[in-house]
Amino acid sequence: MNHSRIMIVEDDTTIQAQLQALLAGNGYEIAVATDFSRVIEQVRSFSPHLLLLDIKLPGNSGFDICSQIRAFSDMPIIFVTSSNTDMDELESIMLGGDAFITKPYNTAILLAKIAALLRRAYNLGQAEVLTWNGVTLHLESSAIEYNGQRAELTKNELKILYYLFKNAGKICARNAIVDFLWDNQLYIDDNALSVNMTRIRGKLDGIGLTDFIKTKHRQGYTL
Amino acid sequence: MNGNLFLKNQLPSLLINFAGMLALVLFLTANGNPISVSLLIAIVWIVVMSLYGVIRFLTQKRHLCKLLDMAEQLEEKYLLPEIMEIPEKADEVVYYHILKMAEKSMLEKIGRIQRERKEYKEYIEQWIHEVKTPITAMKLLCENNGSPFTREMLAELETLNRFTEQTLYYARSEHTEKDYLIREIGLSDVVHSAIADNKYLLRQNNVVITAENIDNNVYTDDKWVRFILNQLISNAIKYRTQKPILRFFTVKENDRILLSIEDNGMGIAGSDLPRIFEKGFTGQNGRIIQSSTGIGLYLCKRLCDKLGIGLAACSEGNGTTITLSFYINDFVTGVQG
């Protein structure tokens, strides 16, 4: 799923740069449209997997660009705009836009939408298992496995472990873990995180994994 | 038409008639006619004169009553000259033209005000559009450079964004045009988006959230409902007490789906409860929390009225439950399905 190419068509330079930083930080290859009179040529030469398109642009509007692209490509197009009128939303759907996100957007939601659209458009299967140091996290069946022993996980526990596995080797701040859970619509607070952590450690002990999750004092957790 | 006033208006012509009558009687008597002749003439004169007066009074009264009726039934009274008969009497023609002039100037003024309001609304919409660009940029800057400082900034940005949205929806609620789009939406999606919109504020205030059993679909405009929920969430944060809890849940009741937002905040006094949806009303809580504006709930109510959503508040002692009721319209489902 990573190494997908995404092109940003956005005229505000700060948003352009920050969006680029955000997406590049999530493993995407990014190109930014610079000359708004030649967006189509730039799209053709970069041939992105997905396009982030603002509606209000100098020169041609995002709608024009979208319909021109649709003449030669089916790539997913996400409209990102600050105008949230129904007419704009309707028009974006009619012209073949795949998603309509209004500014200011939640970055977690934007990233999730990008990932979902790329998965759907290019049949990229989501990794069903994550592995670290011989421990396997099964996402589909919500379980953790070590040396042939399995432990079932609750929704919260799975998401916490998913985040730790994704950031394996790095220190994950408690705040960052709670943020991640909130972005996944699991509204747990700091105390509940501690409770979940204790429970996860108990389950890990049960399958012979002690000290798999290490606590970094005042910093967070790490695998 | 007032009879006495009519009589008073006829005074000059009555006096002239009586003077004429007196002169005639004097003249006839001076010429040796018997008094009975003068009396007869005077009586006939008076009868004809009063008959004429009564008939004139009655016809005029009928005519004016019709006009008055017409004006009363008319919603836009200034349009009366458009539907009334064009009068024939010299003075009435003048009045008619005056009415016409008044109508014209009124229409011009209304047209001008409508145009100005439309332009102002367009300006507001455009302004919101413009201001969202720096808000988005700031949000991205903060999220890309996470620190305790940027977390506080992000919470402030959520408040800033809500206030700009409030301006937008205020402008929209004032307008009679239809600015919404009804379609089938999942309530859980709207609730989760609204929570996401206030993520940093809720986290900053350690609000415990439960959102369970909200997987109902309703027909409404998701953006409007999201805005309403944002207002309600911000109220729950504003009027929180120690250990704030916010609970979202739905109940299906006959032909309605009720979405409730329950908090354990300071609640609303029973005497204030009937007035919380009034514009500018801040009540007892407003005296404690200085930042109350009396706009949020008023706007929620207006938007709900436009969308046909029921809005009710319930508060006993502490804690408030606000309930949105969505009608499950079989007709809509039938057409769409």
Interface residues (C-beta under 8 A of the other chain):
Chain A: D12 T14 I15 Q18 L19 A21 L22 G25 K56 S82 S83 N84 T85 D86 E89 L90 T102 K103 P104 Y105 N106 T107 A108 I109 N175 A176 V178 D179 W182 D183 Q185 Y187 D189 D190
Chain B: E125 I128 H129 E130 K132 T133 I135 T136 A137 K139 L140 L141 E143 N144 G146 R151 L157 N161 D179 Y180 L181 H192 S193 I195 A196 D197 K199 L202 R203 N206 V208 I209 T210 A211 D221 K223
